[in-house]
Amino acid sequence: QEKLVESGGGLVQPGGSLRLSCATSGFTLDLYTIGWFRQAPGKEREGVACISSSEDSTYYAHSVKGRFTISRDNAKKMVYLQMNSLKPEDTAGYYCRSTYYNIDYWGKGTLVTVSS
């Protein structure tokens, strides 16, 4: 069964860092584009970062560019989101998504709270 499980969320002070992980199973990760999305309370889900299957292309939302880094380890079937210089406005549930043509899988998310 196809599965994505996020971890690494938690409470962090402004300016701090967190590394989110997305463990995948049940499908061939190498084929899939991977994205991280987030949804803050009362707001729509938004794309944060994505990385192509061949790792030669990445995209970042303007709000996180220069602070977040997406990476993947296909051999370990893992995807990561390194988040630095965190701001209170980064507080949200963070979700991992894998996409291959019209095939789409989502994880259940991990909560990140940035607060002093």
N, C-alpha and C positions, 0 to 999 in steps of 0.2 A: 504494500500500500504506500502511495506517495505521501511524503511527510516533510514538513519544514518545522523546526522547533527553534525559536529564538531564546536567547539567554543573555545575561550580562547587564540587564537594566538595574536601576536602583536610584537612590538619592545621592546627589552630588552637589557640591557648592558651585556657585558661578565661577567660571574660570577653570573648573576641574575637567577631568577626562573620564571617559568610559569607553570600553570596547565591547560592542555587541557581537554576538556570534549567532549564526544560523546553521544548524545541523540539518542536513538533507538526507533523505533515504527513499528508496523505492523507484528512483528514476535516474537516468544518465545525466548527471549534472553538467558534464562537459558541453552538452548541446544547448543549454539554456542560458538566456540572458537573465541576470539576477538584479533585482532592484530592492532597495530599502524605501519604505514609505512610513509616514507618521500621521497620527491623527490626535490633535489636541482636543480637550473637552469643548464641545459646542462648535467645532470646526470640521471642515471636510478633510478627508484623507488627501495627503499631498505626497508627491514623489520627492525623495531626498537625494538619492544617488542610484546609479545603475552601472553595471559593468557587462560588457559583451561576453559571449561564450568563449571567444578566443583571447580575452583579456586585453585586446589592443585598443579598446575604446571605453571611456568612462564618461559619465555625465553627472553633474552636481547641480542641485538647485542653487540659485544665486545666494539664498540666505545661509547656506552652509559651505559654500566654496571657500577653500583655503583653511577650513577648520575640520572638515570630515574627510575621511579617506575610505573608499570601498575597496575590498580585495577579496580574492577567492583562492581556495586551494582545492582544485578538482580531485586530486588524489585522496584527500581526506574528506571530500564531499562537504566542505565547509565554506561559508561566506562570512565576511567580517565587515563591521563598520566601526572604524576608529573615530571617536568624537573628541575633539580637543576644544579648549576655550569655550566651554559650554555656557549658554546663556539661559536665563529663566524662560525665554520664549522657545527654547528647544524642548521644554516639557511636553511630553506626548507619549502615546503608545507607539512603539516602533514595530513595523511588520516587514517580514521578508517575503519576496514574491519571485517565483521562477516562471519564465515564459519561453515557450518554443512554439512558434506559429500560433495556432489557436489553443494551445494547451497551457493552462494557467494554474499554478498552485500557490496557496497562501499559508503562512504560518498564523498562529493565534496571537502573536505579539508579546512584547516585553515592555514594561513601563519604565520610562525615564523621567525623573523629577529633578529639576535643577532649582535649588532653593537654598537660601542661607538660614 
